[in-house]
Amino acid sequence: MKYTLITILILALLFSCKDKYIPGGIDYFYLPRECKILGASNAFLKDEGSFLGLEGLYSINRITNEENSVKVENYLLDIYTSNVNPEIIEAYMSSPDYKGESLIQLIDSVFLDEHDFDMERQMSRYLESKSSLSSSSTATDGVNLVPLEYRLSEIKDLKIYSTSSLFGEKAGRPLNRYFQIYSTSNGFVFDRNKQLIPLKNKEWSLGKYLSIAPIASVDLFLCFKSAPPELPIDTRMVVEMELANGEILRDSSALVRLLK
């Protein structure tokens, strides 16, 4: 029960760190992390219709084990990176180093890595340019502090596999050329020189993405370039990420049924 509660709280805290609209002035406080763990999960695009005159709005939702079927055109592979997970929290709370910090303190302080202030300045400029509000505010407006996660680790290589045959490729063979970048958690990527590059949906192949030796994103969403001919099919997607420091992170998604 304790482990389950910690898992739920960590997920709630981490997903609350997404950029969102808040009335009044906005200021960001940044949460930098090296990549120590990787998670692969299945997600899908949901058509949200129109809002305030904007058409074709979609949201990204995670696929549950109970409802694991999705049309392949709406399927996304979510590659998540962090330096903390429930096992790490459990180990720390059971160690002599634990000083009674709350879970929020652990996520927002103890498990943070060194700040890269140049990256943070670039993110602030980018987010201000994308928002109808400035991060500065008058005294009467008040300031909303918005937590924003980012990563510090450079990706050397990234490979995507399937546990079932897709596109005529045997299970376990790399499928990189059949995927493209749909988006990232914050709508941009950093290259090896830690220069921010805005990202437009579906304009980057995995090859182009890897050619810039990117800094990992909190979430990297991949989609198929086209539908595999084997549909419908049950499979798990396997992700292997090699970092510039030589570490290799790996995870498999839950079983998903891909439909025409």
C-alpha positions in Angstrom: 0.0 0.0 0.0 2.9 2.4 0.9 4.5 1.7 -2.5 1.2 2.3 -4.4 0.6 5.6 -2.6 4.1 6.8 -3.3 3.7 5.9 -7.0 0.4 7.8 -7.3 1.9 10.9 -5.5 5.0 10.9 -7.6 3.0 10.7 -10.8 0.7 13.5 -9.6 3.6 15.7 -8.7 5.5 15.1 -12.0 2.6 15.6 -14.3 1.6 18.8 -12.4 4.9 20.2 -13.7 3.6 20.7 -17.2 3.2 24.2 -18.6 -0.3 25.4 -18.2 -2.4 28.6 -18.5 -2.8 30.4 -15.2 -4.5 33.8 -14.9 -2.2 36.6 -13.7 1.5 36.9 -14.0 3.5 33.7 -14.7 7.0 32.9 -13.5 8.7 29.5 -13.9 10.8 27.6 -11.5 12.8 24.9 -13.1 13.4 21.3 -12.1 16.6 19.9 -13.8 17.3 16.2 -13.8 19.8 13.9 -15.4 18.4 10.8 -17.0 18.7 7.7 -14.7 15.5 5.9 -15.6 13.3 5.5 -18.7 9.7 4.6 -19.1 7.9 3.5 -22.2 4.1 3.8 -22.3 1.3 3.7 -24.8 -0.8 6.8 -25.4 -3.3 8.1 -27.9 -4.6 11.3 -29.4 -8.1 12.3 -28.5 -10.0 14.7 -30.7 -11.3 17.5 -28.4 -13.2 19.3 -31.2 -13.0 23.1 -31.3 -12.5 25.7 -28.6 -12.6 29.5 -28.9 -12.7 29.3 -32.7 -9.7 26.9 -32.8 -10.3 23.7 -34.8 -8.6 20.3 -34.7 -7.6 20.4 -31.0 -6.2 17.1 -29.6 -5.2 15.9 -26.2 -2.7 13.2 -25.4 -4.0 10.5 -23.1 -2.4 7.4 -21.7 -3.8 4.0 -22.6 -4.9 1.9 -19.6 -4.5 -1.9 -19.3 -8.2 -2.3 -19.2 -8.8 -0.5 -22.5 -5.6 -1.2 -24.5 -7.0 -1.0 -28.0 -6.3 2.0 -30.2 -6.5 3.0 -33.9 -2.9 3.1 -35.2 -3.4 6.6 -36.6 -4.0 7.8 -33.1 -1.3 5.8 -31.4 1.6 7.5 -29.6 4.6 5.9 -27.9 5.5 8.0 -24.9 9.2 7.9 -23.9 9.6 9.4 -20.4 12.9 10.1 -18.6 13.8 11.1 -15.1 16.2 10.6 -12.2 13.6 9.4 -9.7 11.0 6.7 -9.5 9.1 5.0 -6.6 11.9 2.5 -6.1 14.5 5.3 -5.7 12.2 7.1 -3.3 11.6 4.0 -1.2 15.3 3.3 -1.0 16.1 6.8 0.1 13.4 6.9 2.7 14.8 3.7 4.2 18.4 5.0 4.2 20.3 6.8 7.0 20.4 9.9 4.7 16.6 10.4 5.0 15.9 13.5 7.1 12.1 13.3 7.2 11.6 15.4 4.0 8.1 15.4 2.5 7.5 13.8 -0.8 7.2 17.2 -2.4 10.6 18.2 -0.9 12.2 15.0 -2.3 10.8 15.7 -5.8 11.5 19.4 -5.9 14.8 19.6 -4.0 16.6 16.4 -2.9 16.5 14.7 -6.3 17.3 17.8 -8.4 20.5 18.0 -10.4 22.6 21.1 -11.1 20.7 24.0 -12.8 21.7 25.0 -16.4 20.8 28.7 -16.3 21.5 29.3 -20.0 18.9 26.5 -20.9 16.5 28.0 -18.4 16.8 31.5 -19.9 16.1 30.1 -23.3 13.1 28.3 -22.1 11.8 31.4 -20.4 12.1 33.4 -23.6 10.5 30.7 -25.6 7.5 30.2 -23.2 7.0 34.0 -22.9 6.9 34.3 -26.7 4.3 31.5 -26.9 2.1 32.9 -24.2 -0.4 35.8 -24.3 0.9 36.7 -20.8 4.3 37.9 -19.8 6.2 36.2 -17.0 6.5 39.6 -15.4 3.4 41.1 -13.6 2.4 44.2 -11.7 2.1 44.1 -7.9 -1.7 43.8 -8.2 -1.6 40.9 -10.6 0.4 38.6 -8.3 2.8 36.0 -9.7 2.0 32.4 -10.4 5.0 30.1 -9.9 4.8 27.3 -12.4 7.2 24.3 -12.0 8.8 23.1 -15.3 10.8 19.9 -15.6 13.7 19.6 -18.0 16.5 17.1 -18.6 20.3 17.5 -18.8 21.5 14.3 -20.4 22.5 14.0 -24.1 21.1 11.1 -26.2 23.7 9.3 -28.3 21.3 6.7 -29.8 17.6 5.6 -29.5 16.2 2.4 -30.8 12.6 1.3 -31.0 11.6 -2.4 -31.2 8.4 -4.4 -31.2 7.7 -7.8 -29.6 5.6 -8.7 -32.7 6.5 -8.5 -36.4 5.6 -5.0 -37.8 6.2 -3.7 -41.4 7.5 -7.1 -42.3 10.3 -6.8 -39.8 10.9 -9.6 -37.4 10.3 -9.0 -33.7 13.3 -7.4 -32.1 14.6 -5.6 -35.2 14.9 -1.8 -35.0 11.8 0.1 -36.3 13.3 3.6 -36.2 12.6 4.4 -39.8 8.8 3.7 -39.4 8.5 6.3 -36.6 8.6 10.1 -36.5 8.5 12.7 -33.7 5.0 13.8 -32.9 5.9 16.2 -30.1 7.7 16.6 -26.8 6.3 17.6 -23.4 7.2 21.2 -23.9 7.1 21.6 -27.6 10.9 22.1 -28.2 14.2 20.2 -28.1 17.7 21.1 -27.2 20.7 20.1 -29.4 24.1 18.9 -28.2 25.1 22.6 -27.7 22.1 23.1 -25.6 20.4 25.5 -28.1 16.6 25.5 -28.0 14.9 24.4 -31.2 11.1 24.8 -31.5 9.4 21.6 -32.7 6.5 21.3 -35.1 4.4 18.1 -35.0 5.4 15.4 -37.4 8.1 17.3 -39.1 11.1 15.4 -37.7 12.1 11.8 -38.4 13.9 9.9 -35.7 17.1 10.1 -37.8 16.9 13.9 -38.0 16.2 14.0 -34.2 19.3 11.9 -33.4 21.5 13.9 -35.8 21.4 16.9 -33.5 22.6 14.7 -30.5 19.5 16.0 -28.5 19.3 16.6 -24.9 16.5 14.2 -23.6 13.0 15.6 -23.1 10.8 14.8 -20.2 8.4 13.1 -22.6 9.1 12.3 -26.2 6.0 11.3 -28.2 6.5 9.2 -31.3 3.9 8.2 -33.9 3.9 5.9 -36.9 4.7 7.3 -40.3 2.2 4.9 -41.8 0.0 2.0 -40.7 1.8 -1.4 -40.5 0.2 -4.0 -42.8 -0.1 -6.6 -40.0 -3.0 -4.9 -38.3 -4.8 -5.7 -36.1 -2.0 -6.9 -33.8 -1.1 -7.2 -30.2 2.4 -6.0 -29.3 4.7 -4.3 -26.8 7.0 -1.5 -27.8 10.6 -1.7 -26.5 12.7 1.4 -26.2 16.5 1.4 -25.7 18.2 4.8 -25.1 22.0 5.2 -25.1 23.3 8.3 -23.4 26.5 10.2 -24.2 28.0 9.0 -21.0 27.6 5.4 -22.1 24.7 4.5 -19.9 21.9 2.5 -21.6 18.3 2.8 -20.4 15.7 0.4 -21.5 12.0 -0.3 -20.9 9.0 -2.0 -22.5 5.5 -0.7 -22.8 2.4 -2.6 -21.7 0.6 -4.7 -24.2 -1.3 -2.7 -26.8 -3.7 -3.8 -29.6 -3.2 -1.7 -32.7 -6.3 -1.4 -34.9 -6.9 -0.2 -38.5 
